[in-house]
Amino acid sequence: MKQTIATAILMSFLSLQLTAQTPAQFTKEGFAAEILNYQPSKADGIYQDEYDNGVFFLEETKKATKNDTANFNVADYWNITIAFLNIGESPDNIALAFTKAIEADPSTICAYLESMGNANLDTIIPAIFNPFYAQKCLGQEAEVQEDSQGQNGDESELIALIKEISARDQMLRKGEQKDLEKQARLDLVNQALIDSLFTAHGSYIGRSMVGEDLEHVMWAVIQHSDIDMMERYLNIVHQAVQAEELSVVPLKMLLDRIETTLNGFQLFGSQAGVPLGPESLRERVAKQYGIDQAVVEEK
């Protein structure tokens, strides 16, 4: 689903057409509740696929939040903004949705804009978008480059984004703040970003791009995704290991997670409490991926 959303966003950015229609009535205070009851109508001049994408984003938001206003987060407000763009909502309503998004988490919105583009927000709602982007996104970048040192004397935008993804990946997964339900929502944000980064770069975001300390981040997001994303990126991770962009242990762990999900057993021992699969299968998979059968540490 994440790939579908990210791809639809990227494809729709270049073809948005806003036309006049009777605007829905939204308020800042009651916005989340109003969205849950919102049924958009298709305006003249809006392509059917754009309208369908917008409706899809809105329905997924309702599902993700379980129709509970308390569950809305930055990803939901961003998806609503994109939905409004697709269906041709009024600039005032687009501005309201974007305002809710940047109030929820401005740094995440900057990351979205960096990886996906601005969706014409700079021309549709310039009074809201342009000051935010200049002060928060460009301002954040300047601070990062001033305070952090990379291989070329300053930290790249890609490294800054990967660090942010890494922090989000672990935010609520362990410790006193552990909340796996909320973490799952953060994981969706990361997965959409990884899909977009892979589309932009055409390869695993590994050692040569972000350094040895961060080479595992793309894998970690894949490891914490659903079976569709894990299987989709398995060969990409394998290629990264072969190219020495990633160490071999993450590949073993990804293979274990896939086998555990599909078949209830693992191959290399990284999944706590899951039995090992048949020896013959372990040998065959190890040979197929050019790796040894050494057991890896449980995670």
N, C-alpha and C positions, 0 to 999 in steps of 0.2 A: 504493500500500500504506500509506503514512504517514497519508493521510487516513482510511483505513479503521481503522487502529489508534487514531488520536486520537479519531475519532467514537465508536468502540466503548467507549473508556475513559470518555468523557464520558457516554454513555448508560447505561453499567453502574453508574456511581458511585451513582446514586439508587435502584438496585433490587437491591443486593447482599443476599443472604440466606445467612448462615452456619449450617450445621447440622452436627450431630455426625457424624463418620465416623472410621474408623481412620486416624490420622495417619501420613503417610509419615515415614520416619526421615531427618533431615538433620543434618549437623554443620557447624559454622562453617568448619572447616579444609577439609573435602572438599565444600563446598556446590556449587561449579561442576560438579565431576565427577558428583556425585549427580544434579544437574538433567539432565545429558545422558542419564542412564539412567532418568529419571523418566517413568512412564506413569500419569497420573492416572485415577482412577475417578470416575464421576459419583455424587455423594452425593444422598440423598433431600432434596427441598425446593429443589434448585438447578435453576433454569430451564435448558432445553436451550440457549437462545441464549447464556446466561452461560457455561455449561460450554464450548460451542464457542468462544467468545471466549477463554476461558482457555487451551484447548488450542492455539488459533491463536497466542497470544502465546508459548507455550512452544516451539512448532515453529519460529516465526520466530527465536526466540533461538538455537535450535540451528543454524539455517541461517546466521544472521548471524555466529555465532562459529566457524563451520566445524567444529563439534564439538570445539573446542580450548579447554581451560580457560584458556589464556594470553590468549585474545582477549576474555574477559568484561570489560565496562566498566559504567559507571553506568547507561547506558540499558538494558542487559540485566538488571541487578538490579532496576531499576524495573519493567520489563515482567514479570519473574517475580513481583514483589510484586502487581501488578495481576492476573496470571494466578491466583495463589493466592487472591486475593479472589473472583474469578469462580467458581472451582471449589469454594470453600468449604473451603479448607485450614484447619488448626488455627491459632489465634492465635499459638501458639509458632512455627510455621513462617512465618507472615506476618511476625512480628517479626524472625525470622532473615533473611528476604529483604530487609526494609526496612533492617535494620542493615548488611547488605552494601552496599546502595545508598548509604546516607549515609556509609559509610566510604570508598567509591570517589570520591564527589564531592558533598559536602554542598551547595555552592552551586547545582549543577544540580538537585538534588532540591528545593531551595527554589523555584527557577524553575518546576519542574513543578507544585508545590503552588500557587503563585501563579496560574498560568494554567489549571490543570485542577481545582483543588479538592483536598480531603484524602482523598476516597474512603472516608470514615468511619474512617480510621485512628486518629483521635483517640478514638474510642469502642471500637475493636476491640483496639488495642494502645496504650492511653494511657500506660503506663509508659515506653515507648520513644518514641512519637511526640511527646507533649506537651513533654517537656524539650528534645528536639531542635528542635522548631518555635520554641519560645520563645527558646532561646539562640542558635540559628544563623540562622533565617530572620528573626525579628523583630529579633534583634540586628544582623544584617547590614543590615537596612533602616534601623535607627536610625543606624548609622555612615554609610551613604550620604547620608542626609538632613543629617547634621551636617557632613560634609566636602565635599559637592557643592552647587553653587548652580544652580538652574534659573530659569525665568521667574518663578516665584512664590516664590522664596527658598529652595526646596529641590527636590531631584531627585525626580521622580515614580517610582512603582514601575514604570510602563511604560517609562520612559526607562532605568531601571537594568536591566531585563530586556533591552531592545533592545541596550544596550551589551554585555551578557553574550553575547547571540546573535552580535553583530558580532565580538567577540573570538574566540569559538569557530569562527566561519566562516573565520578566517584562521590558526587556531592551528598547523596542520600542513600548510598549503597551499604555503608558500614557505620559502625560507631553509634554514639548516643543519638545522632540525628537520623538514624536509619528509618527510611520510609520507602519501601519498595514500590508502592503504588504511585507515589509522586515521582520516584526515580524513573519509573517506566515512561512517564510523560516527558521527562528530561531526555531520556534515551531517544524518543521520537525526534526531538529537535536535533540531536547529534546525528542520527541516521540520515535525516534530510540533508544536513550539511555535508556529510561524507559522500552521499550520492552526488551532490552538486560539485564537490571538489574532484571526485573521480571523473565526472563528465568534463570538467574544465581541464584537467591535467592528463587524462587518459592513462593513468597508471596509479599504482599504489603510492601513497604518500609516505615514503620511507626514509631511510638513513641519509641518502644524498640530498634530500630536500629539507629535512627538519632535524637531522642529527640523530645520533644513537639513543639519546635520552628520550626522544619523542617518536622513534620509529614504530613503537607498539600501539600508538593511539588509534590509528585507523582500525587496526585489528581488534582492539578492545571494544570499539563501537560495534563492529561486526559480531564479535563474540556475545555481546549483550542484546543482539537483535533477535528477530524471529527466524524460523528455518528457511524461509524464502531468501532473506538477505544473506544468511550464512552460506547457503548453497550457491547463490549468485556470485559471491566473492571468493569462494574457495580456490578457484584456479588463479585468481588475482593474488591471493596471499601466497599460494604455492610459487608463483612466478617471482614474487618479491623475495622469498627465501632463496630461490635459485640465483637471483641477481644480487644476493647479499645486501638487500635492502631491509631485511628483517631476519631475526634469528629463527631457528627452527622450532623452538619450544611453542611459540604461539600457533604455528601450523598444527602441531600435535594436539594442542588444546582445542583448536577449532574442529579438527576431525573427531575428537572425543565428544564435543558438544553436539555435533551433527548426528553421530551414531547413537548417542544417548537419547536425543529427541526422537529419532526415527525408529530405533530398534531396542532401546532400553539397556544397551550395554556400551562399553567404551573400549578403546584400543590401547591407550597409553597411560591410563591411570590418573588423569588430571581431575576427574569429576568425583567428588566425595560421595561414598556410599553406592556407587554404580559398579556392577560387576564387569569384569573383563570379558570381551567377546572371544570367539573361537581362535585358537592359535593360528590356524590356517588363514583366517581372515586378517589377523594382525600382520602376518608375514606378507600377505599379498598387498595390503595397503601400504606397508612400509616400503616394499619394493616399488610400487607404483609411484610413490612420491619421493623416492630416493632418500629415505630417512631411516635411522635405526629404530629399534623397538624399545629403547630405554624408557622406563617409566618416568614421567615428569611429575613435579610436585603438585599436590592437590591444591585447587584454588576454590 
